[in-house]
């Protein structure tokens, strides 16, 4: 069911790097995004699929991982994503993509979760260097990098305590994500 997919759709940051993701799978997930709603139906979002291990390694170096985990520099070799999707805006179509990026990312990640994979939306990116690595024409703006792979970590949701929104890892490397109570976010 949809709720099960949403609850499994966490920000995974450690993967079984040897578990590959095919070009067909990436295309299928991007097709979910393509068929999702688009403000004004402008459809200015474009995507670049990266699943070559050598290129993955170059992209990995341009990303920052998990800001709240200050003693962690990101996944170790062997736990890194096996694929990436670069989400771009084609400014020759429209300079404003409104909320299309969020809708499209959710569609991609729900497709990945349904197939037994997971991902992490990364916005902290060295965009100039990434643009150079993938030889991206100027008309495209790098919005996000979606890291994808077979999750190698457990992520649990829990009630937020004392207003603390920071995620954390316990001694067993279980990733804990505090969530505000439902009654706090619904105004009456």
N, C-alpha and C positions, 0 to 999 in steps of 0.2 A: 504494500500500500504506500501511498505518497508519504504519510507521516513517517513510516519506517525508513524510507529513502532519505528524508530530510534529517532524521536523527542520526543516520549513518554518515551523512555528508558533513564531515568535520574538516578543519584545516590540518591535514596530515602533512608532517614535515620529515618523516623517515619512511623509506620505502625499501622493498626488495628490488634493488637496482637491476638484478639479472632477469626479472620478470618484464619482458618487453611488451610494448603496446604497438600494435600494427598501424600502418597508415590507414587501413580500412576502419579500424576502431576510431581513430582520431577524426576521420572524415564523417563518420556516423554521428559523433558527438557534436561536431561543428554544424552538421545538418540540423540537429535539434535546435541549436542557437539560430540558425537561418530561418527556421519555421516559427520561432518565437515572436512575440509582439515587438514592434519597432515604432518609436514615436514618429508621427507623421508618415510612417512607412518609408522613411528615407533609406534605411538599410545601409548606413555608411560604415558599419563595422566590417573589418576584414580580418583574416586569420592567417598565421603562418604556423605550420606544423613542423616540429623539430623532434626527430626520434633517432638520429644518428649519434652514437655514443661520443664521437669526437667533438661534434658540434654541441652536444649536451654539456660536455665538460667546459667548453668556452662560455656557454650561457650561464652555467652554475656560478662561475666566478664573478658575474655581474649582478648577483642577487644578494639581498640581505634577508636573513631569516630570523623570525621570532624575536621581536624587540624586547619583550618582557623577560626573555631568558638570556640575561646579560652575560652569563658565563658559557654560552653555547654559540658557536660560530656557524651552525648549520649542520646538516647531515654529513656524516663521514663517507668516504669512498665505500661503495657497497650498499649504502642506504640512501643514495641520491635518486632523484626522479629518473625514470626511464624515458620520459617524453615531456615536451613542453608545447603549449599553444601560446603564441604571442597574439594578444588581442590588440588590434590596431583600429584607428579611425582614419578613414579615407577623407581627408579634408577637401579633396576636389569634389566630393559629393555634398558634404555638410561639415561645418566647423563645430556643430553642436550635436552630440549624440544623446543628449538628455539622460534618461535612465536605461538606455538600451544595453549598456555594458553589464549592469547588474543582472538584468533579465537573462541575457545571453550566457553569462558565466554560470548562473544557477542552472540553466538548462544543460550546459556542458557537464558540470559537476554531478548533477543528478544522473545523467547518462553514464558517467564513469562509475559512480557508486552502484548503479543497477548492474553493471558488468563486472563488479567485484574489484574495482579500482577506486582510487581516491585522489584528491588533489589539494592544492593550496594556492590561493590567489596571492600573488606577490606584486606589490605596488612599489616597493623600495628597490629600484632598479637603476643601474648605471646606464641610462638611456643612450647617451652619445656613443659609448663603447658598444652597446648591444646593436645599435643602428649600423655601426661599422662592421661588426661581425657578420650580420645577416645581409649586408649590402642593401639596406632598406631605402627606397626612394623617398625624397623629402615630403611628398604629398601625404605620407602616412605618419601618424602620431602613435607612438607606443603608449598604450593605456595600461595594460597589465600583462604579466606573465603568469600563466597557469601551469604550475608544476604538477605532473601526473605520474602515478605509479601504483603498484600494489602496496597498500599500507603495511608498514612494519611496526606500528605502534598502536597502543590502545588510547583512545581519547574518551574521557567520560565527562558528561555534563553534571553539574551540581548547582544547588541553590547558592546564589551570591550571599556572602556573609559580610556584614559591616560595610556595605557599599564598595567592596573591593572587586574590581572587574578584571584584575590581572590573572591570566592563565599561568599555570605552573606545572612542574613535574615533580613527582614524589621520588623516593629512593629506588623504586622499581621502574622508573622512567615512564610511568603512566602519566599521561598529559591530562590535567584537570582544567576544565573551562567553566567558570562561574557564570550563571545566567540569572538575570533579574526575575523575581517571581511574577507570574502572569498578572496578579492583581495590582502590581506596581506599574505595569505598562499600559493597563486599560484604564482610561479616565472615565468617570461617570458624571 
